[in-house]
Amino acid sequence: MKNLKLIFCICLIIFGLNDVYSLSDITSIDVIANQCPLEGGNAVYQARILLMAIAANVIEFDDNCDYNVERSMQTMQTNSIEEPEILFKLYPNPNNGTMLLDYKLNATDKAEIKIYDVAGKLISKYELNSSSTQINIHDDLLNSSIYFYQIKVNDRVVQSDKLIIIR
């Protein structure tokens, strides 16, 4: 079945019915379309849709997954149960140097937020108390500019994003 659809797409090229995609393009798309969707993600489905559009026909694909999907799902569920729920929300963004960070930590977690300028220079650092759920940050060192913040929990980066200061 796989060879038939590839041959059909090649025939479209040879007879000039498809002048948008080259043989190399179609071969690459075919390789992606025949991957396991659990490994290749949305790109696999998009490649399948593209091949069907090129062929102007419905094509059935094998998922080519070599491992037990049920076992994989059980592992994912087990991992998500064991992982602690850690949430962070920095707002408002943009702000004038005064902002709130809402967070949720486990009692044994050590956490911090660091603010860097666009050159990567550390501007400010704040320790997050695990017995609290919010920190009010008022930083006069932050001039109107774009900054980046990084939140670490137990020496592992869990969130990073840009921060805009308008004064």
MODELLER restraints for C-alpha pairs under 7 A, 6 or more apart:
rsr = mdl.restraints
at = mdl.atoms
rsr.add(forms.Gaussian(group=physical.xy_distance, feature=features.Distance(at['CA:8:A'], at['CA:55:A']), mean=6.80, stdev=0.5))
rsr.add(forms.Gaussian(group=physical.xy_distance, feature=features.Distance(at['CA:9:A'], at['CA:54:A']), mean=6.84, stdev=0.5))
rsr.add(forms.Gaussian(group=physical.xy_distance, feature=features.Distance(at['CA:9:A'], at['CA:55:A']), mean=5.69, stdev=0.5))
rsr.add(forms.Gaussian(group=physical.xy_distance, feature=features.Distance(at['CA:10:A'], at['CA:23:A']), mean=6.49, stdev=0.5))
rsr.add(forms.Gaussian(group=physical.xy_distance, feature=features.Distance(at['CA:12:A'], at['CA:18:A']), mean=5.50, stdev=0.5))
rsr.add(forms.Gaussian(group=physical.xy_distance, feature=features.Distance(at['CA:13:A'], at['CA:19:A']), mean=6.46, stdev=0.5))
rsr.add(forms.Gaussian(group=physical.xy_distance, feature=features.Distance(at['CA:29:A'], at['CA:47:A']), mean=5.53, stdev=0.5))
rsr.add(forms.Gaussian(group=physical.xy_distance, feature=features.Distance(at['CA:32:A'], at['CA:44:A']), mean=5.56, stdev=0.5))
rsr.add(forms.Gaussian(group=physical.xy_distance, feature=features.Distance(at['CA:32:A'], at['CA:47:A']), mean=6.20, stdev=0.5))
rsr.add(forms.Gaussian(group=physical.xy_distance, feature=features.Distance(at['CA:33:A'], at['CA:44:A']), mean=4.76, stdev=0.5))
rsr.add(forms.Gaussian(group=physical.xy_distance, feature=features.Distance(at['CA:33:A'], at['CA:45:A']), mean=6.68, stdev=0.5))
rsr.add(forms.Gaussian(group=physical.xy_distance, feature=features.Distance(at['CA:33:A'], at['CA:47:A']), mean=4.89, stdev=0.5))
rsr.add(forms.Gaussian(group=physical.xy_distance, feature=features.Distance(at['CA:33:A'], at['CA:48:A']), mean=4.88, stdev=0.5))
rsr.add(forms.Gaussian(group=physical.xy_distance, feature=features.Distance(at['CA:34:A'], at['CA:61:A']), mean=6.73, stdev=0.5))
rsr.add(forms.Gaussian(group=physical.xy_distance, feature=features.Distance(at['CA:34:A'], at['CA:62:A']), mean=6.85, stdev=0.5))
rsr.add(forms.Gaussian(group=physical.xy_distance, feature=features.Distance(at['CA:34:A'], at['CA:63:A']), mean=6.74, stdev=0.5))
rsr.add(forms.Gaussian(group=physical.xy_distance, feature=features.Distance(at['CA:34:A'], at['CA:64:A']), mean=6.90, stdev=0.5))
rsr.add(forms.Gaussian(group=physical.xy_distance, feature=features.Distance(at['CA:35:A'], at['CA:44:A']), mean=6.41, stdev=0.5))
rsr.add(forms.Gaussian(group=physical.xy_distance, feature=features.Distance(at['CA:35:A'], at['CA:63:A']), mean=6.53, stdev=0.5))
rsr.add(forms.Gaussian(group=physical.xy_distance, feature=features.Distance(at['CA:35:A'], at['CA:64:A']), mean=6.07, stdev=0.5))
rsr.add(forms.Gaussian(group=physical.xy_distance, feature=features.Distance(at['CA:36:A'], at['CA:63:A']), mean=4.92, stdev=0.5))
rsr.add(forms.Gaussian(group=physical.xy_distance, feature=features.Distance(at['CA:36:A'], at['CA:64:A']), mean=5.03, stdev=0.5))
rsr.add(forms.Gaussian(group=physical.xy_distance, feature=features.Distance(at['CA:36:A'], at['CA:65:A']), mean=4.88, stdev=0.5))
rsr.add(forms.Gaussian(group=physical.xy_distance, feature=features.Distance(at['CA:37:A'], at['CA:44:A']), mean=5.63, stdev=0.5))
rsr.add(forms.Gaussian(group=physical.xy_distance, feature=features.Distance(at['CA:37:A'], at['CA:63:A']), mean=6.53, stdev=0.5))
rsr.add(forms.Gaussian(group=physical.xy_distance, feature=features.Distance(at['CA:52:A'], at['CA:58:A']), mean=5.64, stdev=0.5))
rsr.add(forms.Gaussian(group=physical.xy_distance, feature=features.Distance(at['CA:52:A'], at['CA:59:A']), mean=6.10, stdev=0.5))
rsr.add(forms.Gaussian(group=physical.xy_distance, feature=features.Distance(at['CA:86:A'], at['CA:104:A']), mean=5.39, stdev=0.5))
rsr.add(forms.Gaussian(group=physical.xy_distance, feature=features.Distance(at['CA:86:A'], at['CA:105:A']), mean=5.74, stdev=0.5))
rsr.add(forms.Gaussian(group=physical.xy_distance, feature=features.Distance(at['CA:87:A'], at['CA:103:A']), mean=5.23, stdev=0.5))
rsr.add(forms.Gaussian(group=physical.xy_distance, feature=features.Distance(at['CA:87:A'], at['CA:104:A']), mean=5.28, stdev=0.5))
rsr.add(forms.Gaussian(group=physical.xy_distance, feature=features.Distance(at['CA:88:A'], at['CA:101:A']), mean=6.79, stdev=0.5))
rsr.add(forms.Gaussian(group=physical.xy_distance, feature=features.Distance(at['CA:88:A'], at['CA:102:A']), mean=5.64, stdev=0.5))
rsr.add(forms.Gaussian(group=physical.xy_distance, feature=features.Distance(at['CA:88:A'], at['CA:103:A']), mean=4.44, stdev=0.5))
rsr.add(forms.Gaussian(group=physical.xy_distance, feature=features.Distance(at['CA:88:A'], at['CA:104:A']), mean=6.88, stdev=0.5))
rsr.add(forms.Gaussian(group=physical.xy_distance, feature=features.Distance(at['CA:89:A'], at['CA:101:A']), mean=5.56, stdev=0.5))
rsr.add(forms.Gaussian(group=physical.xy_distance, feature=features.Distance(at['CA:89:A'], at['CA:102:A']), mean=5.14, stdev=0.5))
rsr.add(forms.Gaussian(group=physical.xy_distance, feature=features.Distance(at['CA:89:A'], at['CA:103:A']), mean=6.51, stdev=0.5))
rsr.add(forms.Gaussian(group=physical.xy_distance, feature=features.Distance(at['CA:90:A'], at['CA:99:A']), mean=6.99, stdev=0.5))
rsr.add(forms.Gaussian(group=physical.xy_distance, feature=features.Distance(at['CA:90:A'], at['CA:100:A']), mean=5.75, stdev=0.5))
rsr.add(forms.Gaussian(group=physical.xy_distance, feature=features.Distance(at['CA:90:A'], at['CA:101:A']), mean=4.39, stdev=0.5))
rsr.add(forms.Gaussian(group=physical.xy_distance, feature=features.Distance(at['CA:90:A'], at['CA:102:A']), mean=6.48, stdev=0.5))
rsr.add(forms.Gaussian(group=physical.xy_distance, feature=features.Distance(at['CA:91:A'], at['CA:99:A']), mean=5.66, stdev=0.5))
rsr.add(forms.Gaussian(group=physical.xy_distance, feature=features.Distance(at['CA:91:A'], at['CA:100:A']), mean=5.50, stdev=0.5))
rsr.add(forms.Gaussian(group=physical.xy_distance, feature=features.Distance(at['CA:91:A'], at['CA:101:A']), mean=6.52, stdev=0.5))
rsr.add(forms.Gaussian(group=physical.xy_distance, feature=features.Distance(at['CA:92:A'], at['CA:99:A']), mean=5.96, stdev=0.5))
rsr.add(forms.Gaussian(group=physical.xy_distance, feature=features.Distance(at['CA:93:A'], at['CA:163:A']), mean=6.24, stdev=0.5))
rsr.add(forms.Gaussian(group=physical.xy_distance, feature=features.Distance(at['CA:93:A'], at['CA:164:A']), mean=6.13, stdev=0.5))
rsr.add(forms.Gaussian(group=physical.xy_distance, feature=features.Distance(at['CA:94:A'], at['CA:163:A']), mean=6.52, stdev=0.5))
rsr.add(forms.Gaussian(group=physical.xy_distance, feature=features.Distance(at['CA:94:A'], at['CA:164:A']), mean=4.57, stdev=0.5))
rsr.add(forms.Gaussian(group=physical.xy_distance, feature=features.Distance(at['CA:94:A'], at['CA:165:A']), mean=5.61, stdev=0.5))
rsr.add(forms.Gaussian(group=physical.xy_distance, feature=features.Distance(at['CA:94:A'], at['CA:166:A']), mean=6.71, stdev=0.5))
rsr.add(forms.Gaussian(group=physical.xy_distance, feature=features.Distance(at['CA:95:A'], at['CA:164:A']), mean=6.51, stdev=0.5))
rsr.add(forms.Gaussian(group=physical.xy_distance, feature=features.Distance(at['CA:95:A'], at['CA:165:A']), mean=5.14, stdev=0.5))
rsr.add(forms.Gaussian(group=physical.xy_distance, feature=features.Distance(at['CA:95:A'], at['CA:166:A']), mean=5.90, stdev=0.5))
rsr.add(forms.Gaussian(group=physical.xy_distance, feature=features.Distance(at['CA:96:A'], at['CA:165:A']), mean=5.24, stdev=0.5))
rsr.add(forms.Gaussian(group=physical.xy_distance, feature=features.Distance(at['CA:96:A'], at['CA:166:A']), mean=5.06, stdev=0.5))
rsr.add(forms.Gaussian(group=physical.xy_distance, feature=features.Distance(at['CA:96:A'], at['CA:167:A']), mean=5.06, stdev=0.5))
rsr.add(forms.Gaussian(group=physical.xy_distance, feature=features.Distance(at['CA:97:A'], at['CA:138:A']), mean=5.60, stdev=0.5))
rsr.add(forms.Gaussian(group=physical.xy_distance, feature=features.Distance(at['CA:97:A'], at['CA:139:A']), mean=5.21, stdev=0.5))
rsr.add(forms.Gaussian(group=physical.xy_distance, feature=features.Distance(at['CA:97:A'], at['CA:140:A']), mean=6.47, stdev=0.5))
rsr.add(forms.Gaussian(group=physical.xy_distance, feature=features.Distance(at['CA:97:A'], at['CA:142:A']), mean=5.98, stdev=0.5))
rsr.add(forms.Gaussian(group=physical.xy_distance, feature=features.Distance(at['CA:97:A'], at['CA:165:A']), mean=6.07, stdev=0.5))
rsr.add(forms.Gaussian(group=physical.xy_distance, feature=features.Distance(at['CA:98:A'], at['CA:137:A']), mean=5.58, stdev=0.5))
rsr.add(forms.Gaussian(group=physical.xy_distance, feature=features.Distance(at['CA:98:A'], at['CA:138:A']), mean=4.29, stdev=0.5))
rsr.add(forms.Gaussian(group=physical.xy_distance, feature=features.Distance(at['CA:98:A'], at['CA:139:A']), mean=6.46, stdev=0.5))
rsr.add(forms.Gaussian(group=physical.xy_distance, feature=features.Distance(at['CA:99:A'], at['CA:136:A']), mean=6.05, stdev=0.5))
rsr.add(forms.Gaussian(group=physical.xy_distance, feature=features.Distance(at['CA:99:A'], at['CA:137:A']), mean=5.23, stdev=0.5))
rsr.add(forms.Gaussian(group=physical.xy_distance, feature=features.Distance(at['CA:99:A'], at['CA:138:A']), mean=6.52, stdev=0.5))
rsr.add(forms.Gaussian(group=physical.xy_distance, feature=features.Distance(at['CA:100:A'], at['CA:134:A']), mean=6.86, stdev=0.5))
rsr.add(forms.Gaussian(group=physical.xy_distance, feature=features.Distance(at['CA:100:A'], at['CA:135:A']), mean=5.83, stdev=0.5))
rsr.add(forms.Gaussian(group=physical.xy_distance, feature=features.Distance(at['CA:100:A'], at['CA:136:A']), mean=4.68, stdev=0.5))
rsr.add(forms.Gaussian(group=physical.xy_distance, feature=features.Distance(at['CA:100:A'], at['CA:137:A']), mean=5.95, stdev=0.5))
rsr.add(forms.Gaussian(group=physical.xy_distance, feature=features.Distance(at['CA:101:A'], at['CA:134:A']), mean=5.51, stdev=0.5))
rsr.add(forms.Gaussian(group=physical.xy_distance, feature=features.Distance(at['CA:101:A'], at['CA:135:A']), mean=5.31, stdev=0.5))
rsr.add(forms.Gaussian(group=physical.xy_distance, feature=features.Distance(at['CA:101:A'], at['CA:136:A']), mean=6.56, stdev=0.5))
rsr.add(forms.Gaussian(group=physical.xy_distance, feature=features.Distance(at['CA:102:A'], at['CA:133:A']), mean=5.77, stdev=0.5))
rsr.add(forms.Gaussian(group=physical.xy_distance, feature=features.Distance(at['CA:102:A'], at['CA:134:A']), mean=4.44, stdev=0.5))
rsr.add(forms.Gaussian(group=physical.xy_distance, feature=features.Distance(at['CA:102:A'], at['CA:135:A']), mean=6.73, stdev=0.5))
rsr.add(forms.Gaussian(group=physical.xy_distance, feature=features.Distance(at['CA:103:A'], at['CA:133:A']), mean=5.04, stdev=0.5))
rsr.add(forms.Gaussian(group=physical.xy_distance, feature=features.Distance(at['CA:103:A'], at['CA:134:A']), mean=5.90, stdev=0.5))
rsr.add(forms.Gaussian(group=physical.xy_distance, feature=features.Distance(at['CA:104:A'], at['CA:133:A']), mean=5.58, stdev=0.5))
rsr.add(forms.Gaussian(group=physical.xy_distance, feature=features.Distance(at['CA:105:A'], at['CA:130:A']), mean=5.42, stdev=0.5))
rsr.add(forms.Gaussian(group=physical.xy_distance, feature=features.Distance(at['CA:106:A'], at['CA:130:A']), mean=6.37, stdev=0.5))
rsr.add(forms.Gaussian(group=physical.xy_distance, feature=features.Distance(at['CA:107:A'], at['CA:130:A']), mean=5.40, stdev=0.5))
rsr.add(forms.Gaussian(group=physical.xy_distance, feature=features.Distance(at['CA:107:A'], at['CA:131:A']), mean=6.63, stdev=0.5))
rsr.add(forms.Gaussian(group=physical.xy_distance, feature=features.Distance(at['CA:109:A'], at['CA:130:A']), mean=6.39, stdev=0.5))
rsr.add(forms.Gaussian(group=physical.xy_distance, feature=features.Distance(at['CA:109:A'], at['CA:153:A']), mean=6.44, stdev=0.5))
rsr.add(forms.Gaussian(group=physical.xy_distance, feature=features.Distance(at['CA:109:A'], at['CA:154:A']), mean=6.04, stdev=0.5))
rsr.add(forms.Gaussian(group=physical.xy_distance, feature=features.Distance(at['CA:110:A'], at['CA:153:A']), mean=5.67, stdev=0.5))
rsr.add(forms.Gaussian(group=physical.xy_distance, feature=features.Distance(at['CA:110:A'], at['CA:154:A']), mean=5.15, stdev=0.5))
rsr.add(forms.Gaussian(group=physical.xy_distance, feature=features.Distance(at['CA:111:A'], at['CA:127:A']), mean=6.11, stdev=0.5))
rsr.add(forms.Gaussian(group=physical.xy_distance, feature=features.Distance(at['CA:111:A'], at['CA:128:A']), mean=5.18, stdev=0.5))
rsr.add(forms.Gaussian(group=physical.xy_distance, feature=features.Distance(at['CA:111:A'], at['CA:152:A']), mean=5.45, stdev=0.5))
rsr.add(forms.Gaussian(group=physical.xy_distance, feature=features.Distance(at['CA:111:A'], at['CA:153:A']), mean=4.29, stdev=0.5))
rsr.add(forms.Gaussian(group=physical.xy_distance, feature=features.Distance(at['CA:111:A'], at['CA:154:A']), mean=6.14, stdev=0.5))
rsr.add(forms.Gaussian(group=physical.xy_distance, feature=features.Distance(at['CA:112:A'], at['CA:125:A']), mean=6.98, stdev=0.5))
rsr.add(forms.Gaussian(group=physical.xy_distance, feature=features.Distance(at['CA:112:A'], at['CA:126:A']), mean=5.52, stdev=0.5))
rsr.add(forms.Gaussian(group=physical.xy_distance, feature=features.Distance(at['CA:112:A'], at['CA:127:A']), mean=4.34, stdev=0.5))
rsr.add(forms.Gaussian(group=physical.xy_distance, feature=features.Distance(at['CA:112:A'], at['CA:128:A']), mean=5.17, stdev=0.5))
rsr.add(forms.Gaussian(group=physical.xy_distance, feature=features.Distance(at['CA:112:A'], at['CA:151:A']), mean=5.74, stdev=0.5))
rsr.add(forms.Gaussian(group=physical.xy_distance, feature=features.Distance(at['CA:112:A'], at['CA:152:A']), mean=5.46, stdev=0.5))
rsr.add(forms.Gaussian(group=physical.xy_distance, feature=features.Distance(at['CA:112:A'], at['CA:153:A']), mean=6.76, stdev=0.5))
rsr.add(forms.Gaussian(group=physical.xy_distance, feature=features.Distance(at['CA:113:A'], at['CA:125:A']), mean=5.79, stdev=0.5))
rsr.add(forms.Gaussian(group=physical.xy_distance, feature=features.Distance(at['CA:113:A'], at['CA:126:A']), mean=5.28, stdev=0.5))
rsr.add(forms.Gaussian(group=physical.xy_distance, feature=features.Distance(at['CA:113:A'], at['CA:127:A']), mean=6.56, stdev=0.5))
rsr.add(forms.Gaussian(group=physical.xy_distance, feature=features.Distance(at['CA:113:A'], at['CA:149:A']), mean=6.76, stdev=0.5))
rsr.add(forms.Gaussian(group=physical.xy_distance, feature=features.Distance(at['CA:113:A'], at['CA:150:A']), mean=5.63, stdev=0.5))
rsr.add(forms.Gaussian(group=physical.xy_distance, feature=features.Distance(at['CA:113:A'], at['CA:151:A']), mean=4.43, stdev=0.5))
rsr.add(forms.Gaussian(group=physical.xy_distance, feature=features.Distance(at['CA:113:A'], at['CA:152:A']), mean=6.47, stdev=0.5))
rsr.add(forms.Gaussian(group=physical.xy_distance, feature=features.Distance(at['CA:114:A'], at['CA:124:A']), mean=5.73, stdev=0.5))
rsr.add(forms.Gaussian(group=physical.xy_distance, feature=features.Distance(at['CA:114:A'], at['CA:125:A']), mean=4.41, stdev=0.5))
rsr.add(forms.Gaussian(group=physical.xy_distance, feature=features.Distance(at['CA:114:A'], at['CA:126:A']), mean=6.45, stdev=0.5))
rsr.add(forms.Gaussian(group=physical.xy_distance, feature=features.Distance(at['CA:114:A'], at['CA:149:A']), mean=5.50, stdev=0.5))
rsr.add(forms.Gaussian(group=physical.xy_distance, feature=features.Distance(at['CA:114:A'], at['CA:150:A']), mean=5.28, stdev=0.5))
rsr.add(forms.Gaussian(group=physical.xy_distance, feature=features.Distance(at['CA:114:A'], at['CA:151:A']), mean=6.49, stdev=0.5))
rsr.add(forms.Gaussian(group=physical.xy_distance, feature=features.Distance(at['CA:115:A'], at['CA:122:A']), mean=6.07, stdev=0.5))
rsr.add(forms.Gaussian(group=physical.xy_distance, feature=features.Distance(at['CA:115:A'], at['CA:123:A']), mean=5.55, stdev=0.5))
rsr.add(forms.Gaussian(group=physical.xy_distance, feature=features.Distance(at['CA:115:A'], at['CA:124:A']), mean=5.15, stdev=0.5))
rsr.add(forms.Gaussian(group=physical.xy_distance, feature=features.Distance(at['CA:115:A'], at['CA:125:A']), mean=6.39, stdev=0.5))
rsr.add(forms.Gaussian(group=physical.xy_distance, feature=features.Distance(at['CA:115:A'], at['CA:147:A']), mean=6.72, stdev=0.5))
rsr.add(forms.Gaussian(group=physical.xy_distance, feature=features.Distance(at['CA:115:A'], at['CA:148:A']), mean=5.73, stdev=0.5))
rsr.add(forms.Gaussian(group=physical.xy_distance, feature=features.Distance(at['CA:115:A'], at['CA:149:A']), mean=4.37, stdev=0.5))
rsr.add(forms.Gaussian(group=physical.xy_distance, feature=features.Distance(at['CA:115:A'], at['CA:150:A']), mean=6.56, stdev=0.5))
rsr.add(forms.Gaussian(group=physical.xy_distance, feature=features.Distance(at['CA:116:A'], at['CA:122:A']), mean=4.47, stdev=0.5))
rsr.add(forms.Gaussian(group=physical.xy_distance, feature=features.Distance(at['CA:116:A'], at['CA:123:A']), mean=5.23, stdev=0.5))
rsr.add(forms.Gaussian(group=physical.xy_distance, feature=features.Distance(at['CA:116:A'], at['CA:147:A']), mean=5.66, stdev=0.5))
rsr.add(forms.Gaussian(group=physical.xy_distance, feature=features.Distance(at['CA:116:A'], at['CA:148:A']), mean=5.16, stdev=0.5))
rsr.add(forms.Gaussian(group=physical.xy_distance, feature=features.Distance(at['CA:116:A'], at['CA:149:A']), mean=6.09, stdev=0.5))
rsr.add(forms.Gaussian(group=physical.xy_distance, feature=features.Distance(at['CA:117:A'], at['CA:123:A']), mean=6.56, stdev=0.5))
rsr.add(forms.Gaussian(group=physical.xy_distance, feature=features.Distance(at['CA:117:A'], at['CA:147:A']), mean=4.69, stdev=0.5))
rsr.add(forms.Gaussian(group=physical.xy_distance, feature=features.Distance(at['CA:117:A'], at['CA:148:A']), mean=6.33, stdev=0.5))
rsr.add(forms.Gaussian(group=physical.xy_distance, feature=features.Distance(at['CA:118:A'], at['CA:146:A']), mean=6.64, stdev=0.5))
rsr.add(forms.Gaussian(group=physical.xy_distance, feature=features.Distance(at['CA:118:A'], at['CA:147:A']), mean=5.73, stdev=0.5))
rsr.add(forms.Gaussian(group=physical.xy_distance, feature=features.Distance(at['CA:118:A'], at['CA:148:A']), mean=7.00, stdev=0.5))
rsr.add(forms.Gaussian(group=physical.xy_distance, feature=features.Distance(at['CA:142:A'], at['CA:165:A']), mean=6.89, stdev=0.5))
rsr.add(forms.Gaussian(group=physical.xy_distance, feature=features.Distance(at['CA:143:A'], at['CA:165:A']), mean=6.56, stdev=0.5))
rsr.add(forms.Gaussian(group=physical.xy_distance, feature=features.Distance(at['CA:143:A'], at['CA:167:A']), mean=6.87, stdev=0.5))
rsr.add(forms.Gaussian(group=physical.xy_distance, feature=features.Distance(at['CA:144:A'], at['CA:165:A']), mean=4.81, stdev=0.5))
rsr.add(forms.Gaussian(group=physical.xy_distance, feature=features.Distance(at['CA:144:A'], at['CA:166:A']), mean=4.62, stdev=0.5))
rsr.add(forms.Gaussian(group=physical.xy_distance, feature=features.Distance(at['CA:144:A'], at['CA:167:A']), mean=5.47, stdev=0.5))
rsr.add(forms.Gaussian(group=physical.xy_distance, feature=features.Distance(at['CA:145:A'], at['CA:164:A']), mean=6.07, stdev=0.5))
rsr.add(forms.Gaussian(group=physical.xy_distance, feature=features.Distance(at['CA:145:A'], at['CA:165:A']), mean=5.38, stdev=0.5))
rsr.add(forms.Gaussian(group=physical.xy_distance, feature=features.Distance(at['CA:145:A'], at['CA:166:A']), mean=6.82, stdev=0.5))
rsr.add(forms.Gaussian(group=physical.xy_distance, feature=features.Distance(at['CA:146:A'], at['CA:162:A']), mean=6.87, stdev=0.5))
rsr.add(forms.Gaussian(group=physical.xy_distance, feature=features.Distance(at['CA:146:A'], at['CA:163:A']), mean=5.84, stdev=0.5))
rsr.add(forms.Gaussian(group=physical.xy_distance, feature=features.Distance(at['CA:146:A'], at['CA:164:A']), mean=4.63, stdev=0.5))
rsr.add(forms.Gaussian(group=physical.xy_distance, feature=features.Distance(at['CA:146:A'], at['CA:165:A']), mean=6.31, stdev=0.5))
rsr.add(forms.Gaussian(group=physical.xy_distance, feature=features.Distance(at['CA:147:A'], at['CA:162:A']), mean=5.67, stdev=0.5))
rsr.add(forms.Gaussian(group=physical.xy_distance, feature=features.Distance(at['CA:147:A'], at['CA:163:A']), mean=4.89, stdev=0.5))
rsr.add(forms.Gaussian(group=physical.xy_distance, feature=features.Distance(at['CA:147:A'], at['CA:164:A']), mean=6.10, stdev=0.5))
rsr.add(forms.Gaussian(group=physical.xy_distance, feature=features.Distance(at['CA:148:A'], at['CA:161:A']), mean=5.69, stdev=0.5))
rsr.add(forms.Gaussian(group=physical.xy_distance, feature=features.Distance(at['CA:148:A'], at['CA:162:A']), mean=4.22, stdev=0.5))
rsr.add(forms.Gaussian(group=physical.xy_distance, feature=features.Distance(at['CA:148:A'], at['CA:163:A']), mean=5.39, stdev=0.5))
rsr.add(forms.Gaussian(group=physical.xy_distance, feature=features.Distance(at['CA:149:A'], at['CA:160:A']), mean=5.48, stdev=0.5))
rsr.add(forms.Gaussian(group=physical.xy_distance, feature=features.Distance(at['CA:149:A'], at['CA:161:A']), mean=5.64, stdev=0.5))
rsr.add(forms.Gaussian(group=physical.xy_distance, feature=features.Distance(at['CA:149:A'], at['CA:162:A']), mean=6.13, stdev=0.5))
rsr.add(forms.Gaussian(group=physical.xy_distance, feature=features.Distance(at['CA:149:A'], at['CA:163:A']), mean=6.62, stdev=0.5))
rsr.add(forms.Gaussian(group=physical.xy_distance, feature=features.Distance(at['CA:150:A'], at['CA:157:A']), mean=6.83, stdev=0.5))
rsr.add(forms.Gaussian(group=physical.xy_distance, feature=features.Distance(at['CA:150:A'], at['CA:159:A']), mean=5.87, stdev=0.5))
rsr.add(forms.Gaussian(group=physical.xy_distance, feature=features.Distance(at['CA:150:A'], at['CA:160:A']), mean=4.28, stdev=0.5))
rsr.add(forms.Gaussian(group=physical.xy_distance, feature=features.Distance(at['CA:150:A'], at['CA:161:A']), mean=6.81, stdev=0.5))
rsr.add(forms.Gaussian(group=physical.xy_distance, feature=features.Distance(at['CA:151:A'], at['CA:157:A']), mean=5.81, stdev=0.5))
rsr.add(forms.Gaussian(group=physical.xy_distance, feature=features.Distance(at['CA:151:A'], at['CA:158:A']), mean=5.90, stdev=0.5))
rsr.add(forms.Gaussian(group=physical.xy_distance, feature=features.Distance(at['CA:151:A'], at['CA:159:A']), mean=5.21, stdev=0.5))
rsr.add(forms.Gaussian(group=physical.xy_distance, feature=features.Distance(at['CA:151:A'], at['CA:160:A']), mean=6.18, stdev=0.5))
rsr.add(forms.Gaussian(group=physical.xy_distance, feature=features.Distance(at['CA:152:A'], at['CA:158:A']), mean=5.66, stdev=0.5))
